[in-house]
Amino acid sequence: MSKLSNADHPNWGLYATTPKKNMEARKSIKVKLPIRQHIKLHALKLFTEKNISETVEKALDAYFREMKEDDATMLGRIEANVAASPELVLQLGSDE
């Protein structure tokens, strides 16, 4: 059996040179909501004159922003706990 090399398949590393996708671009998705939530979104549309997709987009942006802050807070707590107790002791087996 012979070994394969990049010379045999010159496109193997090509994925690294392809341009990255714009991660800030918006993409449309279809979701299913309970009827009550849909009615609430429709009522909000009537009161604010903003379309449902814009309302959902803003809500998701706020949610992920909050989650990012919560994750950073949690990571800070973990780092503080590790700094306060740098030794980790694992005990395996029984004390017989």
Secondary structure, 3 states (H helix, E strand, C coil): CCCCCCCCCCCHHHHHCCCCCCCCCCCCCCCCCCHHHHHHHHHHHHHHCCCHHHHHHHHHHHHHHHHHHHHHHHHHHHHHHHHHCCCCCCCCCCCC
